[in-house]
Amino acid sequence: MTHTETHPVDATRTERCPQNRPKGVLFCPTCGHESPVGGDWHVDWRGDTRSLTCPECRTLVSDR
Ligand SMILES: [Zn+2]
């Protein structure tokens, strides 16, 4: 029996998300600032809509 099987090295890797993001943590897409919901985000209420903005660069960050 000379049959040999080759397995790609990547086959052993099952992790798809290199960044394991805890639930409830928001990230600013612009500067990378991260903080949990209810953290140091600036909260603006516009009617019934809550808007979170980054305290560092003022980018609007969605929490939905
Ligand atoms: Zn930011």
PDB file of the backbone (N, CA, C, O) and the ligand in Angstrom, with CONECT records:
HET     ZN  A 101       1
ATOM      1  N   MET A   1       0.834  -1.196   0.000  1.00  0.00           N
ATOM      2  CA  MET A   1       0.000   0.000   0.000  1.00  0.00           C
ATOM      3  C   MET A   1       0.867   1.243   0.000  1.00  0.00           C
ATOM      4  O   MET A   1       1.540   1.574   0.976  1.00  0.00           O
ATOM      5  N   THR A   2       0.821   1.896  -1.108  1.00  0.00           N
ATOM      6  CA  THR A   2       1.628   3.112  -1.198  1.00  0.00           C
ATOM      7  C   THR A   2       0.766   4.356  -1.147  1.00  0.00           C
ATOM      8  O   THR A   2       1.223   5.484  -1.333  1.00  0.00           O
ATOM      9  N   HIS A   3      -0.498   4.095  -0.889  1.00  0.00           N
ATOM     10  CA  HIS A   3      -1.400   5.256  -0.856  1.00  0.00           C
ATOM     11  C   HIS A   3      -1.064   6.156   0.328  1.00  0.00           C
ATOM     12  O   HIS A   3      -0.963   5.710   1.471  1.00  0.00           O
ATOM     13  N   THR A   4      -0.901   7.394   0.024  1.00  0.00           N
ATOM     14  CA  THR A   4      -0.616   8.345   1.103  1.00  0.00           C
ATOM     15  C   THR A   4      -1.626   9.473   1.058  1.00  0.00           C
ATOM     16  O   THR A   4      -2.063   9.908  -0.007  1.00  0.00           O
ATOM     17  N   GLU A   5      -1.962   9.906   2.177  1.00  0.00           N
ATOM     18  CA  GLU A   5      -2.880  11.042   2.251  1.00  0.00           C
ATOM     19  C   GLU A   5      -2.146  12.262   2.756  1.00  0.00           C
ATOM     20  O   GLU A   5      -1.369  12.207   3.709  1.00  0.00           O
ATOM     21  N   THR A   6      -2.412  13.335   2.104  1.00  0.00           N
ATOM     22  CA  THR A   6      -1.811  14.585   2.562  1.00  0.00           C
ATOM     23  C   THR A   6      -2.900  15.517   3.054  1.00  0.00           C
ATOM     24  O   THR A   6      -3.906  15.754   2.384  1.00  0.00           O
ATOM     25  N   HIS A   7      -2.673  16.012   4.192  1.00  0.00           N
ATOM     26  CA  HIS A   7      -3.640  16.961   4.748  1.00  0.00           C
ATOM     27  C   HIS A   7      -3.039  18.355   4.736  1.00  0.00           C
ATOM     28  O   HIS A   7      -1.935  18.570   5.235  1.00  0.00           O
ATOM     29  N   PRO A   8      -3.750  19.270   4.180  1.00  0.00           N
ATOM     30  CA  PRO A   8      -3.274  20.655   4.258  1.00  0.00           C
ATOM     31  C   PRO A   8      -3.141  21.066   5.717  1.00  0.00           C
ATOM     32  O   PRO A   8      -3.929  20.662   6.572  1.00  0.00           O
ATOM     33  N   VAL A   9      -2.146  21.861   5.972  1.00  0.00           N
ATOM     34  CA  VAL A   9      -1.921  22.283   7.356  1.00  0.00           C
ATOM     35  C   VAL A   9      -3.113  23.068   7.879  1.00  0.00           C
ATOM     36  O   VAL A   9      -3.449  23.009   9.061  1.00  0.00           O
ATOM     37  N   ASP A  10      -3.742  23.800   6.975  1.00  0.00           N
ATOM     38  CA  ASP A  10      -4.854  24.647   7.409  1.00  0.00           C
ATOM     39  C   ASP A  10      -6.080  23.835   7.818  1.00  0.00           C
ATOM     40  O   ASP A  10      -6.991  24.352   8.465  1.00  0.00           O
ATOM     41  N   ALA A  11      -6.094  22.560   7.435  1.00  0.00           N
ATOM     42  CA  ALA A  11      -7.259  21.748   7.744  1.00  0.00           C
ATOM     43  C   ALA A  11      -7.429  21.555   9.243  1.00  0.00           C
ATOM     44  O   ALA A  11      -8.525  21.284   9.735  1.00  0.00           O
ATOM     45  N   THR A  12      -6.339  21.698   9.941  1.00  0.00           N
ATOM     46  CA  THR A  12      -6.429  21.518  11.390  1.00  0.00           C
ATOM     47  C   THR A  12      -6.920  22.783  12.080  1.00  0.00           C
ATOM     48  O   THR A  12      -7.236  22.783  13.270  1.00  0.00           O
ATOM     49  N   ARG A  13      -6.975  23.847  11.312  1.00  0.00           N
ATOM     50  CA  ARG A  13      -7.427  25.097  11.915  1.00  0.00           C
ATOM     51  C   ARG A  13      -8.942  25.231  11.734  1.00  0.00           C
ATOM     52  O   ARG A  13      -9.447  25.280  10.612  1.00  0.00           O
ATOM     53  N   THR A  14      -9.611  25.286  12.799  1.00  0.00           N
ATOM     54  CA  THR A  14     -11.063  25.417  12.724  1.00  0.00           C
ATOM     55  C   THR A  14     -11.516  26.822  13.068  1.00  0.00           C
ATOM     56  O   THR A  14     -12.685  27.171  12.900  1.00  0.00           O
ATOM     57  N   GLU A  15     -10.590  27.617  13.547  1.00  0.00           N
ATOM     58  CA  GLU A  15     -10.979  28.970  13.933  1.00  0.00           C
ATOM     59  C   GLU A  15     -11.183  29.828  12.686  1.00  0.00           C
ATOM     60  O   GLU A  15     -10.294  29.951  11.844  1.00  0.00           O
ATOM     61  N   ARG A  16     -12.325  30.391  12.594  1.00  0.00           N
ATOM     62  CA  ARG A  16     -12.622  31.245  11.447  1.00  0.00           C
ATOM     63  C   ARG A  16     -12.481  32.710  11.781  1.00  0.00           C
ATOM     64  O   ARG A  16     -12.220  33.539  10.910  1.00  0.00           O
ATOM     65  N   CYS A  17     -12.654  33.020  13.042  1.00  0.00           N
ATOM     66  CA  CYS A  17     -12.579  34.418  13.445  1.00  0.00           C
ATOM     67  C   CYS A  17     -11.307  34.645  14.252  1.00  0.00           C
ATOM     68  O   CYS A  17     -11.227  34.262  15.420  1.00  0.00           O
ATOM     69  N   PRO A  18     -10.332  35.258  13.635  1.00  0.00           N
ATOM     70  CA  PRO A  18      -9.096  35.543  14.367  1.00  0.00           C
ATOM     71  C   PRO A  18      -9.343  36.458  15.545  1.00  0.00           C
ATOM     72  O   PRO A  18      -8.676  36.361  16.575  1.00  0.00           O
ATOM     73  N   GLN A  19     -10.295  37.333  15.386  1.00  0.00           N
ATOM     74  CA  GLN A  19     -10.636  38.222  16.492  1.00  0.00           C
ATOM     75  C   GLN A  19     -11.873  37.687  17.189  1.00  0.00           C
ATOM     76  O   GLN A  19     -12.983  37.767  16.664  1.00  0.00           O
ATOM     77  N   ASN A  20     -11.672  37.156  18.342  1.00  0.00           N
ATOM     78  CA  ASN A  20     -12.806  36.638  19.094  1.00  0.00           C
ATOM     79  C   ASN A  20     -13.435  37.791  19.868  1.00  0.00           C
ATOM     80  O   ASN A  20     -13.000  38.148  20.962  1.00  0.00           O
ATOM     81  N   ARG A  21     -14.451  38.346  19.274  1.00  0.00           N
ATOM     82  CA  ARG A  21     -15.028  39.542  19.865  1.00  0.00           C
ATOM     83  C   ARG A  21     -16.085  39.186  20.906  1.00  0.00           C
ATOM     84  O   ARG A  21     -17.047  38.474  20.617  1.00  0.00           O
ATOM     85  N   PRO A  22     -15.892  39.681  22.090  1.00  0.00           N
ATOM     86  CA  PRO A  22     -16.902  39.461  23.119  1.00  0.00           C
ATOM     87  C   PRO A  22     -18.199  40.143  22.728  1.00  0.00           C
ATOM     88  O   PRO A  22     -18.199  41.221  22.133  1.00  0.00           O
ATOM     89  N   LYS A  23     -19.278  39.514  23.063  1.00  0.00           N
ATOM     90  CA  LYS A  23     -20.564  40.096  22.708  1.00  0.00           C
ATOM     91  C   LYS A  23     -20.798  41.350  23.536  1.00  0.00           C
ATOM     92  O   LYS A  23     -20.504  41.410  24.730  1.00  0.00           O
ATOM     93  N   GLY A  24     -21.338  42.345  22.851  1.00  0.00           N
ATOM     94  CA  GLY A  24     -21.644  43.573  23.564  1.00  0.00           C
ATOM     95  C   GLY A  24     -20.542  44.596  23.495  1.00  0.00           C
ATOM     96  O   GLY A  24     -20.681  45.701  24.020  1.00  0.00           O
ATOM     97  N   VAL A  25     -19.441  44.241  22.850  1.00  0.00           N
ATOM     98  CA  VAL A  25     -18.361  45.206  22.701  1.00  0.00           C
ATOM     99  C   VAL A  25     -18.440  45.829  21.322  1.00  0.00           C
ATOM    100  O   VAL A  25     -18.542  45.128  20.315  1.00  0.00           O
ATOM    101  N   LEU A  26     -18.391  47.139  21.286  1.00  0.00           N
ATOM    102  CA  LEU A  26     -18.473  47.849  20.020  1.00  0.00           C
ATOM    103  C   LEU A  26     -17.097  48.328  19.604  1.00  0.00           C
ATOM    104  O   LEU A  26     -16.240  48.643  20.430  1.00  0.00           O
ATOM    105  N   PHE A  27     -16.920  48.370  18.306  1.00  0.00           N
ATOM    106  CA  PHE A  27     -15.653  48.825  17.762  1.00  0.00           C
ATOM    107  C   PHE A  27     -15.893  50.014  16.845  1.00  0.00           C
ATOM    108  O   PHE A  27     -16.833  50.012  16.051  1.00  0.00           O
ATOM    109  N   CYS A  28     -15.060  51.009  16.951  1.00  0.00           N
ATOM    110  CA  CYS A  28     -15.135  52.125  16.023  1.00  0.00           C
ATOM    111  C   CYS A  28     -14.444  51.716  14.728  1.00  0.00           C
ATOM    112  O   CYS A  28     -13.276  51.329  14.741  1.00  0.00           O
ATOM    113  N   PRO A  29     -15.164  51.801  13.608  1.00  0.00           N
ATOM    114  CA  PRO A  29     -14.581  51.381  12.334  1.00  0.00           C
ATOM    115  C   PRO A  29     -13.495  52.338  11.850  1.00  0.00           C
ATOM    116  O   PRO A  29     -12.701  51.995  10.975  1.00  0.00           O
ATOM    117  N   THR A  30     -13.467  53.515  12.412  1.00  0.00           N
ATOM    118  CA  THR A  30     -12.515  54.514  11.932  1.00  0.00           C
ATOM    119  C   THR A  30     -11.184  54.454  12.678  1.00  0.00           C
ATOM    120  O   THR A  30     -10.124  54.383  12.057  1.00  0.00           O
ATOM    121  N   CYS A  31     -11.238  54.483  13.997  1.00  0.00           N
ATOM    122  CA  CYS A  31      -9.984  54.547  14.756  1.00  0.00           C
ATOM    123  C   CYS A  31      -9.715  53.272  15.538  1.00  0.00           C
ATOM    124  O   CYS A  31      -8.644  53.119  16.125  1.00  0.00           O
ATOM    125  N   GLY A  32     -10.693  52.341  15.554  1.00  0.00           N
ATOM    126  CA  GLY A  32     -10.457  51.080  16.234  1.00  0.00           C
ATOM    127  C   GLY A  32     -10.732  51.134  17.732  1.00  0.00           C
ATOM    128  O   GLY A  32     -10.476  50.171  18.455  1.00  0.00           O
ATOM    129  N   HIS A  33     -11.248  52.254  18.184  1.00  0.00           N
ATOM    130  CA  HIS A  33     -11.593  52.362  19.602  1.00  0.00           C
ATOM    131  C   HIS A  33     -12.615  51.296  19.954  1.00  0.00           C
ATOM    132  O   HIS A  33     -13.568  51.072  19.208  1.00  0.00           O
ATOM    133  N   GLU A  34     -12.420  50.646  21.074  1.00  0.00           N
ATOM    134  CA  GLU A  34     -13.370  49.627  21.482  1.00  0.00           C
ATOM    135  C   GLU A  34     -13.804  49.851  22.915  1.00  0.00           C
ATOM    136  O   GLU A  34     -13.019  50.230  23.785  1.00  0.00           O
ATOM    137  N   SER A  35     -15.084  49.601  23.123  1.00  0.00           N
ATOM    138  CA  SER A  35     -15.656  49.770  24.445  1.00  0.00           C
ATOM    139  C   SER A  35     -16.982  49.038  24.474  1.00  0.00           C
ATOM    140  O   SER A  35     -17.670  48.966  23.455  1.00  0.00           O
ATOM    141  N   PRO A  36     -17.349  48.500  25.608  1.00  0.00           N
ATOM    142  CA  PRO A  36     -18.638  47.803  25.677  1.00  0.00           C
ATOM    143  C   PRO A  36     -19.799  48.774  25.532  1.00  0.00           C
ATOM    144  O   PRO A  36     -19.658  49.977  25.752  1.00  0.00           O
ATOM    145  N   VAL A  37     -20.940  48.230  25.162  1.00  0.00           N
ATOM    146  CA  VAL A  37     -22.136  49.055  25.153  1.00  0.00           C
ATOM    147  C   VAL A  37     -22.331  49.584  26.566  1.00  0.00           C
ATOM    148  O   VAL A  37     -22.289  48.829  27.538  1.00  0.00           O
ATOM    149  N   GLY A  38     -22.544  50.875  26.664  1.00  0.00           N
ATOM    150  CA  GLY A  38     -22.638  51.462  27.989  1.00  0.00           C
ATOM    151  C   GLY A  38     -21.270  51.877  28.502  1.00  0.00           C
ATOM    152  O   GLY A  38     -21.126  52.275  29.657  1.00  0.00           O
ATOM    153  N   GLY A  39     -20.270  51.783  27.640  1.00  0.00           N
ATOM    154  CA  GLY A  39     -18.915  52.198  27.998  1.00  0.00           C
ATOM    155  C   GLY A  39     -18.760  53.698  27.829  1.00  0.00           C
ATOM    156  O   GLY A  39     -19.613  54.478  28.250  1.00  0.00           O
ATOM    157  N   ASP A  40     -17.652  54.089  27.205  1.00  0.00           N
ATOM    158  CA  ASP A  40     -17.384  55.523  27.116  1.00  0.00           C
ATOM    159  C   ASP A  40     -17.831  56.138  25.801  1.00  0.00           C
ATOM    160  O   ASP A  40     -17.364  57.211  25.420  1.00  0.00           O
ATOM    161  N   TRP A  41     -18.723  55.467  25.118  1.00  0.00           N
ATOM    162  CA  TRP A  41     -19.275  56.047  23.896  1.00  0.00           C
ATOM    163  C   TRP A  41     -20.112  57.270  24.225  1.00  0.00           C
ATOM    164  O   TRP A  41     -20.746  57.332  25.279  1.00  0.00           O
ATOM    165  N   HIS A  42     -20.113  58.219  23.343  1.00  0.00           N
ATOM    166  CA  HIS A  42     -21.004  59.358  23.510  1.00  0.00           C
ATOM    167  C   HIS A  42     -22.380  58.961  22.988  1.00  0.00           C
ATOM    168  O   HIS A  42     -22.519  58.462  21.871  1.00  0.00           O
ATOM    169  N   VAL A  43     -23.368  59.187  23.798  1.00  0.00           N
ATOM    170  CA  VAL A  43     -24.716  58.777  23.440  1.00  0.00           C
ATOM    171  C   VAL A  43     -25.549  59.996  23.050  1.00  0.00           C
ATOM    172  O   VAL A  43     -25.666  60.966  23.799  1.00  0.00           O
ATOM    173  N   ASP A  44     -26.110  59.910  21.876  1.00  0.00           N
ATOM    174  CA  ASP A  44     -27.022  60.963  21.419  1.00  0.00           C
ATOM    175  C   ASP A  44     -28.399  60.348  21.210  1.00  0.00           C
ATOM    176  O   ASP A  44     -28.552  59.310  20.567  1.00  0.00           O
ATOM    177  N   TRP A  45     -29.368  61.007  21.761  1.00  0.00           N
ATOM    178  CA  TRP A  45     -30.738  60.551  21.538  1.00  0.00           C
ATOM    179  C   TRP A  45     -31.387  61.445  20.501  1.00  0.00           C
ATOM    180  O   TRP A  45     -31.437  62.666  20.651  1.00  0.00           O
ATOM    181  N   ARG A  46     -31.876  60.827  19.464  1.00  0.00           N
ATOM    182  CA  ARG A  46     -32.608  61.555  18.432  1.00  0.00           C
ATOM    183  C   ARG A  46     -33.988  60.937  18.345  1.00  0.00           C
ATOM    184  O   ARG A  46     -34.205  59.946  17.646  1.00  0.00           O
ATOM    185  N   GLY A  47     -34.913  61.541  19.068  1.00  0.00           N
ATOM    186  CA  GLY A  47     -36.213  60.910  19.174  1.00  0.00           C
ATOM    187  C   GLY A  47     -36.074  59.655  20.005  1.00  0.00           C
ATOM    188  O   GLY A  47     -35.586  59.709  21.134  1.00  0.00           O
ATOM    189  N   ASP A  48     -36.485  58.555  19.477  1.00  0.00           N
ATOM    190  CA  ASP A  48     -36.378  57.288  20.186  1.00  0.00           C
ATOM    191  C   ASP A  48     -35.148  56.505  19.764  1.00  0.00           C
ATOM    192  O   ASP A  48     -34.937  55.372  20.198  1.00  0.00           O
ATOM    193  N   THR A  49     -34.350  57.114  18.923  1.00  0.00           N
ATOM    194  CA  THR A  49     -33.190  56.403  18.396  1.00  0.00           C
ATOM    195  C   THR A  49     -31.928  56.782  19.155  1.00  0.00           C
ATOM    196  O   THR A  49     -31.596  57.959  19.293  1.00  0.00           O
ATOM    197  N   ARG A  50     -31.249  55.786  19.633  1.00  0.00           N
ATOM    198  CA  ARG A  50     -29.995  56.035  20.320  1.00  0.00           C
ATOM    199  C   ARG A  50     -28.845  55.926  19.331  1.00  0.00           C
ATOM    200  O   ARG A  50     -28.722  54.953  18.588  1.00  0.00           O
ATOM    201  N   SER A  51     -28.026  56.934  19.345  1.00  0.00           N
ATOM    202  CA  SER A  51     -26.858  56.912  18.475  1.00  0.00           C
ATOM    203  C   SER A  51     -25.602  56.974  19.336  1.00  0.00           C
ATOM    204  O   SER A  51     -25.489  57.797  20.245  1.00  0.00           O
ATOM    205  N   LEU A  52     -24.684  56.103  19.033  1.00  0.00           N
ATOM    206  CA  LEU A  52     -23.417  56.105  19.758  1.00  0.00           C
ATOM    207  C   LEU A  52     -22.331  56.655  18.852  1.00  0.00           C
ATOM    208  O   LEU A  52     -22.198  56.251  17.696  1.00  0.00           O
ATOM    209  N   THR A  53     -21.572  57.570  19.388  1.00  0.00           N
ATOM    210  CA  THR A  53     -20.456  58.107  18.620  1.00  0.00           C
ATOM    211  C   THR A  53     -19.159  57.873  19.374  1.00  0.00           C
ATOM    212  O   THR A  53     -19.120  57.835  20.604  1.00  0.00           O
ATOM    213  N   CYS A  54     -18.116  57.720  18.604  1.00  0.00           N
ATOM    214  CA  CYS A  54     -16.799  57.455  19.182  1.00  0.00           C
ATOM    215  C   CYS A  54     -16.302  58.671  19.943  1.00  0.00           C
ATOM    216  O   CYS A  54     -16.339  59.780  19.411  1.00  0.00           O
ATOM    217  N   PRO A  55     -15.843  58.496  21.163  1.00  0.00           N
ATOM    218  CA  PRO A  55     -15.345  59.625  21.952  1.00  0.00           C
ATOM    219  C   PRO A  55     -14.022  60.169  21.422  1.00  0.00           C
ATOM    220  O   PRO A  55     -13.597  61.262  21.796  1.00  0.00           O
ATOM    221  N   GLU A  56     -13.384  59.409  20.560  1.00  0.00           N
ATOM    222  CA  GLU A  56     -12.082  59.839  20.062  1.00  0.00           C
ATOM    223  C   GLU A  56     -12.168  60.542  18.712  1.00  0.00           C
ATOM    224  O   GLU A  56     -11.500  61.550  18.484  1.00  0.00           O
ATOM    225  N   CYS A  57     -12.996  60.002  17.821  1.00  0.00           N
ATOM    226  CA  CYS A  57     -13.022  60.571  16.478  1.00  0.00           C
ATOM    227  C   CYS A  57     -14.428  60.948  16.031  1.00  0.00           C
ATOM    228  O   CYS A  57     -14.640  61.383  14.899  1.00  0.00           O
ATOM    229  N   ARG A  58     -15.383  60.775  16.938  1.00  0.00           N
ATOM    230  CA  ARG A  58     -16.755  61.210  16.669  1.00  0.00           C
ATOM    231  C   ARG A  58     -17.442  60.435  15.550  1.00  0.00           C
ATOM    232  O   ARG A  58     -18.445  60.896  15.005  1.00  0.00           O
ATOM    233  N   THR A  59     -16.933  59.304  15.214  1.00  0.00           N
ATOM    234  CA  THR A  59     -17.586  58.490  14.207  1.00  0.00           C
ATOM    235  C   THR A  59     -18.828  57.845  14.797  1.00  0.00           C
ATOM    236  O   THR A  59     -18.823  57.360  15.929  1.00  0.00           O
ATOM    237  N   LEU A  60     -19.887  57.853  14.008  1.00  0.00           N
ATOM    238  CA  LEU A  60     -21.115  57.206  14.451  1.00  0.00           C
ATOM    239  C   LEU A  60     -20.917  55.691  14.440  1.00  0.00           C
ATOM    240  O   LEU A  60     -20.568  55.097  13.419  1.00  0.00           O
ATOM    241  N   VAL A  61     -21.147  55.089  15.595  1.00  0.00           N
ATOM    242  CA  VAL A  61     -20.986  53.640  15.713  1.00  0.00           C
ATOM    243  C   VAL A  61     -22.343  53.017  15.977  1.00  0.00           C
ATOM    244  O   VAL A  61     -23.045  53.396  16.914  1.00  0.00           O
ATOM    245  N   SER A  62     -22.693  52.081  15.160  1.00  0.00           N
ATOM    246  CA  SER A  62     -23.989  51.413  15.329  1.00  0.00           C
ATOM    247  C   SER A  62     -23.868  50.293  16.349  1.00  0.00           C
ATOM    248  O   SER A  62     -22.885  49.553  16.375  1.00  0.00           O
ATOM    249  N   ASP A  63     -24.874  50.188  17.174  1.00  0.00           N
ATOM    250  CA  ASP A  63     -24.861  49.091  18.153  1.00  0.00           C
ATOM    251  C   ASP A  63     -25.893  48.031  17.790  1.00  0.00           C
ATOM    252  O   ASP A  63     -26.306  47.244  18.641  1.00  0.00           O
ATOM    253  N   ARG A  64     -26.303  48.010  16.549  1.00  0.00           N
ATOM    254  CA  ARG A  64     -27.290  47.016  16.119  1.00  0.00           C
ATOM    255  C   ARG A  64     -26.729  46.184  14.977  1.00  0.00           C
ATOM    256  O   ARG A  64     -27.409  45.290  14.473  1.00  0.00           O
TER     257      ARG A  64
HETATM  258 ZN    ZN A 101     -13.178  56.365  16.626  1.00  0.00          ZN2+
END
